[in-house]
């Protein structure tokens, strides 16, 4: 794989170092990603999103969801029940340990998580602070200052 040099992003801009790091991480992580578990990312409206992961065979106790430094991490670790290993004739449902990470944009927060019918749905909302929202400036007419 050819490496992409992101040096111009670092030296020609200020405050975009996180963006350049995300691009660099995405380029390196994509080549090592296993694709398990499969997932969907859905835009519900302008500021609401949902991530749905197919986690058949995992219970709530076997799933861990964390958000740290703008990265949402979902970890699944299968708990072995009892001392007897099941003797499968065929095992088509994967229950291997996994770790799936998602980079969150600024002001995106996780609001809820729900496990239903083997699907883990994580709800996210983008809340832009009032100071960052566009505002209209009134133009005064004439008069001395």
N, C-alpha and C positions, 0 to 999 in steps of 0.2 A: 504494500500500500504506500502511495506517495504521501509524504508528510506535507502539511500546509503550514507555511510560515505566517504566524499571526503577529509578528513583531511590529509591523506598521500600525496595527490597532493600539498597541501599548504606547508607542512613542508619539503618535499623532493625535491622541485624544486624551481627555482628562475625565475621569469618573466612569469610564466604560470598561474598566478592568474586569469587572464581574462578568460582563457580556462576553468579552474575549475568553475568559476562563471557561464559561459555559460552552462556547463553541468548541474550544479545545477539548473539553471533557466529553462532549457529545461525539466528536470525531473519533476519539480513542475508545469510548465505551461501546459504541455501535458495533465495533468489530468483535467484541468479546461477549456481547449479550446473548443469552441462551434462548430467549423468546418464551421462557416459561416463568410464570403463567401468562397465558394470553390476556390481553386487556383492550379496552376501548376508552377513548377520551372523548367526551361529548360536551358541546357548548349548549347549555340549556337556554340561555339568553345572553344579553350583552355582558353581564358580570357574574354569571353563575355557570359552574362547570361540574361535571361528574366523571370520575374515573371508576370503571367497572372491571374488576379482575375475576377471572374464572378460577375459583379455588375449591373445586369439588373435592370432598374428602377431608377438608380442614374444618375444625370447629373454631368458635370465637377464642377459646383459650390457646389455640395453636397459632393465632395470628397476632402480630404486633405492628402497630402503626405509630410512626414517630415523625415529627417535623423538627428539623434543626438546620439553622442557617440557610433557609430557603430551599431545603431539599426534603421532600416527602419520601419516607422509606417504609415499605411494607415488607415484613419478614414473616415467613411461614415455616414453622418447625413442627413436624409431626411428632406427637407424643406417643411413645410405644406403650400400649396398655397390656399389663400382665407380662409374664415372662415367655409366653408362647408366641412365636412368629407365625403369622398365617401362612398356610401352604397353598399358594395360589396355583391354579392350573393355567390361568392366564390373567395378567394384571395390565389392563388398559388404562386405568385411572392413575395418573401420576400423582404421587403424594410425597415427592422429594422436597427437601428443604430448599427454600428460595429466598432471594432478596431482590426486590424491584425498587428502583429509585426514580423519582420524578422531580425535575427542577421546577420550582415555583417562581413565577414572576413577582416583582415587588407588589405588595399589598394584597396578595392572594393568600387566603387563610382557609384551613380545613374547618368545616363547620359540623360535620357528622360523618358517621360510618355505619353501614348496615350490612349484615350478612343474611342473605335469603336465597334459598334454592341453589346453593353452591356458587353464588355470585356475591362478591364483596364490592359494595358501592360506596365510594368516598365522595362526599359533597364538598365543593369548594366555592368560595365567593370572593370576588375582587372588590374591596372596599377602598375607594380613593379618598384620602383625607381632603377636607374642605380647602385647605391651603393649596392643594394641587389641582383643584378643579378650575376650569376657565371662569373668568369673571369679566363683567362688562364695566368699563370705565366711563363715567359720565363726563361729558365735555361741557365745561362752563362757558357761558357767553360773556364777552366783553367784561368790563369792570376792571378796576385797579386791584392789584394783588397786594 
